[in-house]
Amino acid sequence: MFFVLCIVATPFVFVGWLIHRIFEHRTKLALALSSPRLALPSPTSPDVDRRLANLEAIVASLDFDLATKLREADRTRGHAA
């Protein structure tokens, strides 16, 4: 008898959990949409230009470092072969 009750009750428990998750998701979505968003800086802002130049310098530095390591790895592999 208990086995039959478990089989019958399982879909109802699952549907209840699913409805709870749907309402929880809708609540989080409503809160996220109602909260104010941070404004993006203007593309003509000097701060954006400074940050872009800084990013370009970082990328160039990483590119140089990786190229140096790659050349060094090729040299060591060439001597080992």
PDB file of N, CA, C and O in Angstrom:
ATOM      1  N   MET A   1       0.833  -1.198   0.000  1.00  0.00           N
ATOM      2  CA  MET A   1       0.000   0.000   0.000  1.00  0.00           C
ATOM      3  C   MET A   1       0.874   1.257   0.000  1.00  0.00           C
ATOM      4  O   MET A   1       0.600   2.215  -0.722  1.00  0.00           O
ATOM      5  N   PHE A   2       1.933   1.238   0.823  1.00  0.00           N
ATOM      6  CA  PHE A   2       2.835   2.392   0.898  1.00  0.00           C
ATOM      7  C   PHE A   2       3.525   2.616  -0.443  1.00  0.00           C
ATOM      8  O   PHE A   2       3.743   3.756  -0.854  1.00  0.00           O
ATOM      9  N   PHE A   3       3.862   1.533  -1.116  1.00  0.00           N
ATOM     10  CA  PHE A   3       4.523   1.605  -2.418  1.00  0.00           C
ATOM     11  C   PHE A   3       3.626   2.314  -3.434  1.00  0.00           C
ATOM     12  O   PHE A   3       4.105   3.150  -4.201  1.00  0.00           O
ATOM     13  N   VAL A   4       2.368   1.999  -3.447  1.00  0.00           N
ATOM     14  CA  VAL A   4       1.410   2.619  -4.365  1.00  0.00           C
ATOM     15  C   VAL A   4       1.261   4.099  -4.035  1.00  0.00           C
ATOM     16  O   VAL A   4       1.187   4.932  -4.939  1.00  0.00           O
ATOM     17  N   LEU A   5       1.216   4.431  -2.750  1.00  0.00           N
ATOM     18  CA  LEU A   5       1.111   5.831  -2.330  1.00  0.00           C
ATOM     19  C   LEU A   5       2.322   6.628  -2.815  1.00  0.00           C
ATOM     20  O   LEU A   5       2.174   7.764  -3.265  1.00  0.00           O
ATOM     21  N   CYS A   6       3.509   6.045  -2.728  1.00  0.00           N
ATOM     22  CA  CYS A   6       4.725   6.723  -3.193  1.00  0.00           C
ATOM     23  C   CYS A   6       4.681   6.950  -4.696  1.00  0.00           C
ATOM     24  O   CYS A   6       5.066   8.014  -5.181  1.00  0.00           O
ATOM     25  N   ILE A   7       4.211   5.948  -5.430  1.00  0.00           N
ATOM     26  CA  ILE A   7       4.131   6.093  -6.881  1.00  0.00           C
ATOM     27  C   ILE A   7       3.119   7.167  -7.265  1.00  0.00           C
ATOM     28  O   ILE A   7       3.363   7.937  -8.193  1.00  0.00           O
ATOM     29  N   VAL A   8       2.000   7.230  -6.575  1.00  0.00           N
ATOM     30  CA  VAL A   8       0.972   8.221  -6.880  1.00  0.00           C
ATOM     31  C   VAL A   8       1.415   9.611  -6.439  1.00  0.00           C
ATOM     32  O   VAL A   8       1.127  10.588  -7.131  1.00  0.00           O
ATOM     33  N   ALA A   9       2.105   9.729  -5.309  1.00  0.00           N
ATOM     34  CA  ALA A   9       2.476  11.030  -4.757  1.00  0.00           C
ATOM     35  C   ALA A   9       3.662  11.660  -5.481  1.00  0.00           C
ATOM     36  O   ALA A   9       3.780  12.885  -5.493  1.00  0.00           O
ATOM     37  N   THR A  10       4.535  10.871  -6.081  1.00  0.00           N
ATOM     38  CA  THR A  10       5.753  11.395  -6.708  1.00  0.00           C
ATOM     39  C   THR A  10       5.465  12.429  -7.790  1.00  0.00           C
ATOM     40  O   THR A  10       6.101  13.483  -7.778  1.00  0.00           O
ATOM     41  N   PRO A  11       4.556  12.198  -8.713  1.00  0.00           N
ATOM     42  CA  PRO A  11       4.293  13.245  -9.721  1.00  0.00           C
ATOM     43  C   PRO A  11       3.768  14.543  -9.108  1.00  0.00           C
ATOM     44  O   PRO A  11       4.110  15.630  -9.573  1.00  0.00           O
ATOM     45  N   PHE A  12       2.947  14.438  -8.079  1.00  0.00           N
ATOM     46  CA  PHE A  12       2.415  15.643  -7.447  1.00  0.00           C
ATOM     47  C   PHE A  12       3.516  16.432  -6.748  1.00  0.00           C
ATOM     48  O   PHE A  12       3.538  17.662  -6.803  1.00  0.00           O
ATOM     49  N   VAL A  13       4.429  15.720  -6.091  1.00  0.00           N
ATOM     50  CA  VAL A  13       5.551  16.390  -5.431  1.00  0.00           C
ATOM     51  C   VAL A  13       6.436  17.061  -6.471  1.00  0.00           C
ATOM     52  O   VAL A  13       6.883  18.190  -6.268  1.00  0.00           O
ATOM     53  N   PHE A  14       6.693  16.378  -7.581  1.00  0.00           N
ATOM     54  CA  PHE A  14       7.524  16.948  -8.634  1.00  0.00           C
ATOM     55  C   PHE A  14       6.873  18.188  -9.234  1.00  0.00           C
ATOM     56  O   PHE A  14       7.546  19.197  -9.448  1.00  0.00           O
ATOM     57  N   VAL A  15       5.583  18.125  -9.505  1.00  0.00           N
ATOM     58  CA  VAL A  15       4.878  19.274 -10.083  1.00  0.00           C
ATOM     59  C   VAL A  15       4.887  20.439  -9.096  1.00  0.00           C
ATOM     60  O   VAL A  15       5.049  21.588  -9.506  1.00  0.00           O
ATOM     61  N   GLY A  16       4.719  20.167  -7.824  1.00  0.00           N
ATOM     62  CA  GLY A  16       4.785  21.224  -6.820  1.00  0.00           C
ATOM     63  C   GLY A  16       6.160  21.871  -6.779  1.00  0.00           C
ATOM     64  O   GLY A  16       6.272  23.093  -6.684  1.00  0.00           O
ATOM     65  N   TRP A  17       7.204  21.056  -6.852  1.00  0.00           N
ATOM     66  CA  TRP A  17       8.568  21.588  -6.863  1.00  0.00           C
ATOM     67  C   TRP A  17       8.805  22.419  -8.119  1.00  0.00           C
ATOM     68  O   TRP A  17       9.430  23.478  -8.060  1.00  0.00           O
ATOM     69  N   LEU A  18       8.301  21.935  -9.264  1.00  0.00           N
ATOM     70  CA  LEU A  18       8.478  22.640 -10.523  1.00  0.00           C
ATOM     71  C   LEU A  18       7.766  23.996 -10.503  1.00  0.00           C
ATOM     72  O   LEU A  18       8.324  24.992 -10.961  1.00  0.00           O
ATOM     73  N   ILE A  19       6.560  24.040  -9.986  1.00  0.00           N
ATOM     74  CA  ILE A  19       5.823  25.302  -9.888  1.00  0.00           C
ATOM     75  C   ILE A  19       6.563  26.271  -8.967  1.00  0.00           C
ATOM     76  O   ILE A  19       6.650  27.464  -9.260  1.00  0.00           O
ATOM     77  N   HIS A  20       7.091  25.765  -7.866  1.00  0.00           N
ATOM     78  CA  HIS A  20       7.867  26.608  -6.953  1.00  0.00           C
ATOM     79  C   HIS A  20       9.078  27.197  -7.666  1.00  0.00           C
ATOM     80  O   HIS A  20       9.365  28.384  -7.511  1.00  0.00           O
ATOM     81  N   ARG A  21       9.797  26.384  -8.450  1.00  0.00           N
ATOM     82  CA  ARG A  21      10.979  26.869  -9.163  1.00  0.00           C
ATOM     83  C   ARG A  21      10.598  27.905 -10.225  1.00  0.00           C
ATOM     84  O   ARG A  21      11.335  28.869 -10.437  1.00  0.00           O
ATOM     85  N   ILE A  22       9.465  27.718 -10.888  1.00  0.00           N
ATOM     86  CA  ILE A  22       9.012  28.677 -11.899  1.00  0.00           C
ATOM     87  C   ILE A  22       8.725  30.019 -11.243  1.00  0.00           C
ATOM     88  O   ILE A  22       9.155  31.057 -11.746  1.00  0.00           O
ATOM     89  N   PHE A  23       8.000  30.014 -10.121  1.00  0.00           N
ATOM     90  CA  PHE A  23       7.698  31.265  -9.439  1.00  0.00           C
ATOM     91  C   PHE A  23       8.959  31.912  -8.874  1.00  0.00           C
ATOM     92  O   PHE A  23       9.081  33.137  -8.873  1.00  0.00           O
ATOM     93  N   GLU A  24       9.894  31.097  -8.394  1.00  0.00           N
ATOM     94  CA  GLU A  24      11.154  31.633  -7.890  1.00  0.00           C
ATOM     95  C   GLU A  24      11.929  32.307  -9.030  1.00  0.00           C
ATOM     96  O   GLU A  24      12.492  33.386  -8.845  1.00  0.00           O
ATOM     97  N   HIS A  25      11.956  31.683 -10.184  1.00  0.00           N
ATOM     98  CA  HIS A  25      12.647  32.256 -11.339  1.00  0.00           C
ATOM     99  C   HIS A  25      11.980  33.561 -11.775  1.00  0.00           C
ATOM    100  O   HIS A  25      12.663  34.542 -12.068  1.00  0.00           O
ATOM    101  N   ARG A  26      10.660  33.570 -11.819  1.00  0.00           N
ATOM    102  CA  ARG A  26       9.942  34.785 -12.210  1.00  0.00           C
ATOM    103  C   ARG A  26      10.189  35.921 -11.229  1.00  0.00           C
ATOM    104  O   ARG A  26      10.301  37.078 -11.633  1.00  0.00           O
ATOM    105  N   THR A  27      10.273  35.599  -9.945  1.00  0.00           N
ATOM    106  CA  THR A  27      10.547  36.619  -8.941  1.00  0.00           C
ATOM    107  C   THR A  27      11.947  37.193  -9.130  1.00  0.00           C
ATOM    108  O   THR A  27      12.127  38.410  -9.088  1.00  0.00           O
ATOM    109  N   LYS A  28      12.933  36.334  -9.336  1.00  0.00           N
ATOM    110  CA  LYS A  28      14.299  36.810  -9.565  1.00  0.00           C
ATOM    111  C   LYS A  28      14.380  37.640 -10.834  1.00  0.00           C
ATOM    112  O   LYS A  28      15.080  38.653 -10.867  1.00  0.00           O
ATOM    113  N   LEU A  29      13.676  37.227 -11.874  1.00  0.00           N
ATOM    114  CA  LEU A  29      13.679  37.960 -13.128  1.00  0.00           C
ATOM    115  C   LEU A  29      13.040  39.334 -12.953  1.00  0.00           C
ATOM    116  O   LEU A  29      13.548  40.326 -13.475  1.00  0.00           O
ATOM    117  N   ALA A  30      11.935  39.395 -12.227  1.00  0.00           N
ATOM    118  CA  ALA A  30      11.271  40.676 -11.992  1.00  0.00           C
ATOM    119  C   ALA A  30      12.167  41.608 -11.182  1.00  0.00           C
ATOM    120  O   ALA A  30      12.224  42.807 -11.456  1.00  0.00           O
ATOM    121  N   LEU A  31      12.866  41.066 -10.188  1.00  0.00           N
ATOM    122  CA  LEU A  31      13.779  41.890  -9.405  1.00  0.00           C
ATOM    123  C   LEU A  31      14.939  42.388 -10.249  1.00  0.00           C
ATOM    124  O   LEU A  31      15.359  43.537 -10.115  1.00  0.00           O
ATOM    125  N   ALA A  32      15.463  41.523 -11.123  1.00  0.00           N
ATOM    126  CA  ALA A  32      16.583  41.920 -11.967  1.00  0.00           C
ATOM    127  C   ALA A  32      16.166  42.995 -12.971  1.00  0.00           C
ATOM    128  O   ALA A  32      16.936  43.911 -13.257  1.00  0.00           O
ATOM    129  N   LEU A  33      14.967  42.884 -13.498  1.00  0.00           N
ATOM    130  CA  LEU A  33      14.512  43.867 -14.472  1.00  0.00           C
ATOM    131  C   LEU A  33      14.131  45.189 -13.819  1.00  0.00           C
ATOM    132  O   LEU A  33      14.199  46.238 -14.460  1.00  0.00           O
ATOM    133  N   SER A  34      13.735  45.148 -12.563  1.00  0.00           N
ATOM    134  CA  SER A  34      13.318  46.381 -11.895  1.00  0.00           C
ATOM    135  C   SER A  34      14.493  47.145 -11.295  1.00  0.00           C
ATOM    136  O   SER A  34      14.371  48.340 -11.025  1.00  0.00           O
ATOM    137  N   SER A  35      15.633  46.478 -11.081  1.00  0.00           N
ATOM    138  CA  SER A  35      16.777  47.161 -10.489  1.00  0.00           C
ATOM    139  C   SER A  35      17.447  48.050 -11.528  1.00  0.00           C
ATOM    140  O   SER A  35      17.524  47.690 -12.703  1.00  0.00           O
ATOM    141  N   PRO A  36      17.930  49.207 -11.096  1.00  0.00           N
ATOM    142  CA  PRO A  36      18.575  50.110 -12.060  1.00  0.00           C
ATOM    143  C   PRO A  36      19.904  49.534 -12.554  1.00  0.00           C
ATOM    144  O   PRO A  36      20.643  48.908 -11.794  1.00  0.00           O
ATOM    145  N   ARG A  37      20.182  49.749 -13.788  1.00  0.00           N
ATOM    146  CA  ARG A  37      21.424  49.265 -14.385  1.00  0.00           C
ATOM    147  C   ARG A  37      22.473  50.377 -14.343  1.00  0.00           C
ATOM    148  O   ARG A  37      22.147  51.564 -14.336  1.00  0.00           O
ATOM    149  N   LEU A  38      23.721  49.967 -14.316  1.00  0.00           N
ATOM    150  CA  LEU A  38      24.799  50.940 -14.369  1.00  0.00           C
ATOM    151  C   LEU A  38      24.924  51.467 -15.792  1.00  0.00           C
ATOM    152  O   LEU A  38      24.841  50.704 -16.755  1.00  0.00           O
ATOM    153  N   ALA A  39      25.119  52.744 -15.915  1.00  0.00           N
ATOM    154  CA  ALA A  39      25.244  53.350 -17.227  1.00  0.00           C
ATOM    155  C   ALA A  39      26.644  53.102 -17.775  1.00  0.00           C
ATOM    156  O   ALA A  39      27.631  53.182 -17.044  1.00  0.00           O
ATOM    157  N   LEU A  40      26.719  52.804 -19.049  1.00  0.00           N
ATOM    158  CA  LEU A  40      28.008  52.621 -19.701  1.00  0.00           C
ATOM    159  C   LEU A  40      28.636  53.983 -19.960  1.00  0.00           C
ATOM    160  O   LEU A  40      27.928  54.953 -20.229  1.00  0.00           O
ATOM    161  N   PRO A  41      29.958  54.059 -19.882  1.00  0.00           N
ATOM    162  CA  PRO A  41      30.595  55.350 -20.161  1.00  0.00           C
ATOM    163  C   PRO A  41      30.439  55.714 -21.630  1.00  0.00           C
ATOM    164  O   PRO A  41      30.281  54.849 -22.492  1.00  0.00           O
ATOM    165  N   SER A  42      30.486  56.984 -21.887  1.00  0.00           N
ATOM    166  CA  SER A  42      30.361  57.467 -23.254  1.00  0.00           C
ATOM    167  C   SER A  42      31.559  57.000 -24.071  1.00  0.00           C
ATOM    168  O   SER A  42      32.684  57.031 -23.573  1.00  0.00           O
ATOM    169  N   PRO A  43      31.348  56.566 -25.315  1.00  0.00           N
ATOM    170  CA  PRO A  43      32.484  56.090 -26.123  1.00  0.00           C
ATOM    171  C   PRO A  43      33.505  57.184 -26.418  1.00  0.00           C
ATOM    172  O   PRO A  43      34.648  56.883 -26.761  1.00  0.00           O
ATOM    173  N   THR A  44      33.112  58.441 -26.291  1.00  0.00           N
ATOM    174  CA  THR A  44      34.044  59.538 -26.552  1.00  0.00           C
ATOM    175  C   THR A  44      34.735  60.010 -25.279  1.00  0.00           C
ATOM    176  O   THR A  44      35.496  60.976 -25.310  1.00  0.00           O
ATOM    177  N   SER A  45      34.482  59.349 -24.180  1.00  0.00           N
ATOM    178  CA  SER A  45      35.075  59.746 -22.906  1.00  0.00           C
ATOM    179  C   SER A  45      36.580  59.507 -22.919  1.00  0.00           C
ATOM    180  O   SER A  45      37.036  58.492 -23.446  1.00  0.00           O
ATOM    181  N   PRO A  46      37.369  60.437 -22.341  1.00  0.00           N
ATOM    182  CA  PRO A  46      38.823  60.220 -22.282  1.00  0.00           C
ATOM    183  C   PRO A  46      39.186  59.005 -21.424  1.00  0.00           C
ATOM    184  O   PRO A  46      40.223  58.375 -21.629  1.00  0.00           O
ATOM    185  N   ASP A  47      38.330  58.690 -20.474  1.00  0.00           N
ATOM    186  CA  ASP A  47      38.574  57.522 -19.633  1.00  0.00           C
ATOM    187  C   ASP A  47      38.530  56.242 -20.471  1.00  0.00           C
ATOM    188  O   ASP A  47      39.313  55.320 -20.244  1.00  0.00           O
ATOM    189  N   VAL A  48      37.623  56.192 -21.428  1.00  0.00           N
ATOM    190  CA  VAL A  48      37.521  55.018 -22.298  1.00  0.00           C
ATOM    191  C   VAL A  48      38.780  54.906 -23.152  1.00  0.00           C
ATOM    192  O   VAL A  48      39.301  53.807 -23.341  1.00  0.00           O
ATOM    193  N   ASP A  49      39.270  56.025 -23.666  1.00  0.00           N
ATOM    194  CA  ASP A  49      40.493  56.001 -24.474  1.00  0.00           C
ATOM    195  C   ASP A  49      41.681  55.534 -23.649  1.00  0.00           C
ATOM    196  O   ASP A  49      42.511  54.766 -24.136  1.00  0.00           O
ATOM    197  N   ARG A  50      41.771  55.990 -22.406  1.00  0.00           N
ATOM    198  CA  ARG A  50      42.870  55.586 -21.529  1.00  0.00           C
ATOM    199  C   ARG A  50      42.794  54.099 -21.234  1.00  0.00           C
ATOM    200  O   ARG A  50      43.812  53.407 -21.260  1.00  0.00           O
ATOM    201  N   ARG A  51      41.598  53.601 -20.953  1.00  0.00           N
ATOM    202  CA  ARG A  51      41.436  52.184 -20.650  1.00  0.00           C
ATOM    203  C   ARG A  51      41.718  51.323 -21.868  1.00  0.00           C
ATOM    204  O   ARG A  51      42.286  50.238 -21.745  1.00  0.00           O
ATOM    205  N   LEU A  52      41.324  51.798 -23.047  1.00  0.00           N
ATOM    206  CA  LEU A  52      41.590  51.057 -24.276  1.00  0.00           C
ATOM    207  C   LEU A  52      43.094  50.992 -24.554  1.00  0.00           C
ATOM    208  O   LEU A  52      43.611  49.950 -24.958  1.00  0.00           O
ATOM    209  N   ALA A  53      43.792  52.111 -24.335  1.00  0.00           N
ATOM    210  CA  ALA A  53      45.246  52.114 -24.529  1.00  0.00           C
ATOM    211  C   ALA A  53      45.917  51.173 -23.540  1.00  0.00           C
ATOM    212  O   ALA A  53      46.875  50.482 -23.889  1.00  0.00           O
ATOM    213  N   ASN A  54      45.422  51.142 -22.313  1.00  0.00           N
ATOM    214  CA  ASN A  54      45.967  50.241 -21.305  1.00  0.00           C
ATOM    215  C   ASN A  54      45.731  48.785 -21.704  1.00  0.00           C
ATOM    216  O   ASN A  54      46.621  47.948 -21.551  1.00  0.00           O
ATOM    217  N   LEU A  55      44.569  48.489 -22.201  1.00  0.00           N
ATOM    218  CA  LEU A  55      44.253  47.130 -22.641  1.00  0.00           C
ATOM    219  C   LEU A  55      45.133  46.717 -23.819  1.00  0.00           C
ATOM    220  O   LEU A  55      45.612  45.584 -23.872  1.00  0.00           O
ATOM    221  N   GLU A  56      45.345  47.631 -24.758  1.00  0.00           N
ATOM    222  CA  GLU A  56      46.213  47.329 -25.896  1.00  0.00           C
ATOM    223  C   GLU A  56      47.637  47.059 -25.433  1.00  0.00           C
ATOM    224  O   GLU A  56      48.301  46.171 -25.969  1.00  0.00           O
ATOM    225  N   ALA A  57      48.116  47.809 -24.449  1.00  0.00           N
ATOM    226  CA  ALA A  57      49.467  47.589 -23.927  1.00  0.00           C
ATOM    227  C   ALA A  57      49.576  46.221 -23.258  1.00  0.00           C
ATOM    228  O   ALA A  57      50.582  45.529 -23.410  1.00  0.00           O
ATOM    229  N   ILE A  58      48.548  45.838 -22.524  1.00  0.00           N
ATOM    230  CA  ILE A  58      48.558  44.530 -21.852  1.00  0.00           C
ATOM    231  C   ILE A  58      48.571  43.408 -22.888  1.00  0.00           C
ATOM    232  O   ILE A  58      49.326  42.445 -22.754  1.00  0.00           O
ATOM    233  N   VAL A  59      47.739  43.532 -23.917  1.00  0.00           N
ATOM    234  CA  VAL A  59      47.668  42.495 -24.948  1.00  0.00           C
ATOM    235  C   VAL A  59      48.994  42.402 -25.701  1.00  0.00           C
ATOM    236  O   VAL A  59      49.468  41.300 -25.981  1.00  0.00           O
ATOM    237  N   ALA A  60      49.596  43.543 -26.031  1.00  0.00           N
ATOM    238  CA  ALA A  60      50.884  43.526 -26.723  1.00  0.00           C
ATOM    239  C   ALA A  60      51.961  42.887 -25.857  1.00  0.00           C
ATOM    240  O   ALA A  60      52.791  42.129 -26.360  1.00  0.00           O
ATOM    241  N   SER A  61      51.956  43.183 -24.565  1.00  0.00           N
ATOM    242  CA  SER A  61      52.938  42.607 -23.651  1.00  0.00           C
ATOM    243  C   SER A  61      52.767  41.089 -23.557  1.00  0.00           C
ATOM    244  O   SER A  61      53.750  40.348 -23.584  1.00  0.00           O
ATOM    245  N   LEU A  62      51.531  40.634 -23.447  1.00  0.00           N
ATOM    246  CA  LEU A  62      51.273  39.197 -23.384  1.00  0.00           C
ATOM    247  C   LEU A  62      51.660  38.509 -24.691  1.00  0.00           C
ATOM    248  O   LEU A  62      52.191  37.399 -24.677  1.00  0.00           O
ATOM    249  N   ASP A  63      51.396  39.165 -25.810  1.00  0.00           N
ATOM    250  CA  ASP A  63      51.766  38.601 -27.097  1.00  0.00           C
ATOM    251  C   ASP A  63      53.282  38.454 -27.199  1.00  0.00           C
ATOM    252  O   ASP A  63      53.777  37.430 -27.670  1.00  0.00           O
ATOM    253  N   PHE A  64      54.016  39.471 -26.761  1.00  0.00           N
ATOM    254  CA  PHE A  64      55.477  39.402 -26.792  1.00  0.00           C
ATOM    255  C   PHE A  64      55.987  38.287 -25.885  1.00  0.00           C
ATOM    256  O   PHE A  64      56.877  37.527 -26.268  1.00  0.00           O
ATOM    257  N   ASP A  65      55.419  38.188 -24.674  1.00  0.00           N
ATOM    258  CA  ASP A  65      55.842  37.143 -23.731  1.00  0.00           C
ATOM    259  C   ASP A  65      55.576  35.742 -24.285  1.00  0.00           C
ATOM    260  O   ASP A  65      56.425  34.857 -24.182  1.00  0.00           O
ATOM    261  N   LEU A  66      54.405  35.550 -24.867  1.00  0.00           N
ATOM    262  CA  LEU A  66      54.082  34.236 -25.415  1.00  0.00           C
ATOM    263  C   LEU A  66      54.958  33.901 -26.624  1.00  0.00           C
ATOM    264  O   LEU A  66      55.377  32.755 -26.788  1.00  0.00           O
ATOM    265  N   ALA A  67      55.233  34.889 -27.461  1.00  0.00           N
ATOM    266  CA  ALA A  67      56.109  34.639 -28.607  1.00  0.00           C
ATOM    267  C   ALA A  67      57.509  34.282 -28.135  1.00  0.00           C
ATOM    268  O   ALA A  67      58.147  33.402 -28.713  1.00  0.00           O
ATOM    269  N   THR A  68      58.002  34.950 -27.089  1.00  0.00           N
ATOM    270  CA  THR A  68      59.321  34.641 -26.540  1.00  0.00           C
ATOM    271  C   THR A  68      59.364  33.228 -25.983  1.00  0.00           C
ATOM    272  O   THR A  68      60.319  32.491 -26.226  1.00  0.00           O
ATOM    273  N   LYS A  69      58.343  32.849 -25.244  1.00  0.00           N
ATOM    274  CA  LYS A  69      58.291  31.492 -24.686  1.00  0.00           C
ATOM    275  C   LYS A  69      58.202  30.446 -25.792  1.00  0.00           C
ATOM    276  O   LYS A  69      58.807  29.379 -25.691  1.00  0.00           O
ATOM    277  N   LEU A  70      57.453  30.748 -26.839  1.00  0.00           N
ATOM    278  CA  LEU A  70      57.322  29.819 -27.951  1.00  0.00           C
ATOM    279  C   LEU A  70      58.658  29.647 -28.672  1.00  0.00           C
ATOM    280  O   LEU A  70      59.036  28.528 -29.016  1.00  0.00           O
ATOM    281  N   ARG A  71      59.374  30.751 -28.901  1.00  0.00           N
ATOM    282  CA  ARG A  71      60.696  30.655 -29.533  1.00  0.00           C
ATOM    283  C   ARG A  71      61.650  29.847 -28.666  1.00  0.00           C
ATOM    284  O   ARG A  71      62.423  29.037 -29.177  1.00  0.00           O
ATOM    285  N   GLU A  72      61.597  30.068 -27.352  1.00  0.00           N
ATOM    286  CA  GLU A  72      62.467  29.332 -26.430  1.00  0.00           C
ATOM    287  C   GLU A  72      62.118  27.839 -26.439  1.00  0.00           C
ATOM    288  O   GLU A  72      63.011  26.992 -26.414  1.00  0.00           O
ATOM    289  N   ALA A  73      60.849  27.526 -26.475  1.00  0.00           N
ATOM    290  CA  ALA A  73      60.430  26.120 -26.520  1.00  0.00           C
ATOM    291  C   ALA A  73      60.870  25.478 -27.831  1.00  0.00           C
ATOM    292  O   ALA A  73      61.289  24.320 -27.844  1.00  0.00           O
ATOM    293  N   ASP A  74      60.779  26.224 -28.937  1.00  0.00           N
ATOM    294  CA  ASP A  74      61.237  25.682 -30.221  1.00  0.00           C
ATOM    295  C   ASP A  74      62.745  25.434 -30.204  1.00  0.00           C
ATOM    296  O   ASP A  74      63.219  24.441 -30.754  1.00  0.00           O
ATOM    297  N   ARG A  75      63.503  26.347 -29.565  1.00  0.00           N
ATOM    298  CA  ARG A  75      64.949  26.171 -29.495  1.00  0.00           C
ATOM    299  C   ARG A  75      65.312  24.943 -28.680  1.00  0.00           C
ATOM    300  O   ARG A  75      66.176  24.161 -29.077  1.00  0.00           O
ATOM    301  N   THR A  76      64.643  24.771 -27.525  1.00  0.00           N
ATOM    302  CA  THR A  76      64.969  23.611 -26.680  1.00  0.00           C
ATOM    303  C   THR A  76      64.527  22.319 -27.343  1.00  0.00           C
ATOM    304  O   THR A  76      65.195  21.295 -27.206  1.00  0.00           O
ATOM    305  N   ARG A  77      63.437  22.350 -28.043  1.00  0.00           N
ATOM    306  CA  ARG A  77      62.962  21.153 -28.735  1.00  0.00           C
ATOM    307  C   ARG A  77      63.898  20.825 -29.894  1.00  0.00           C
ATOM    308  O   ARG A  77      64.151  19.652 -30.167  1.00  0.00           O
ATOM    309  N   GLY A  78      64.412  21.843 -30.576  1.00  0.00           N
ATOM    310  CA  GLY A  78      65.319  21.641 -31.692  1.00  0.00           C
ATOM    311  C   GLY A  78      66.634  21.035 -31.236  1.00  0.00           C
ATOM    312  O   GLY A  78      67.215  20.213 -31.946  1.00  0.00           O
ATOM    313  N   HIS A  79      67.117  21.430 -30.050  1.00  0.00           N
ATOM    314  CA  HIS A  79      68.361  20.873 -29.528  1.00  0.00           C
ATOM    315  C   HIS A  79      68.154  19.457 -29.021  1.00  0.00           C
ATOM    316  O   HIS A  79      69.067  18.634 -29.096  1.00  0.00           O
ATOM    317  N   ALA A  80      66.962  19.160 -28.506  1.00  0.00           N
ATOM    318  CA  ALA A  80      66.696  17.834 -27.963  1.00  0.00           C
ATOM    319  C   ALA A  80      66.499  16.805 -29.076  1.00  0.00           C
ATOM    320  O   ALA A  80      66.760  15.618 -28.882  1.00  0.00           O
ATOM    321  N   ALA A  81      66.041  17.259 -30.231  1.00  0.00           N
ATOM    322  CA  ALA A  81      65.749  16.318 -31.318  1.00  0.00           C
ATOM    323  C   ALA A  81      66.964  15.857 -32.055  1.00  0.00           C
ATOM    324  O   ALA A  81      66.855  15.065 -32.992  1.00  0.00           O
TER     325      ALA A  81
END
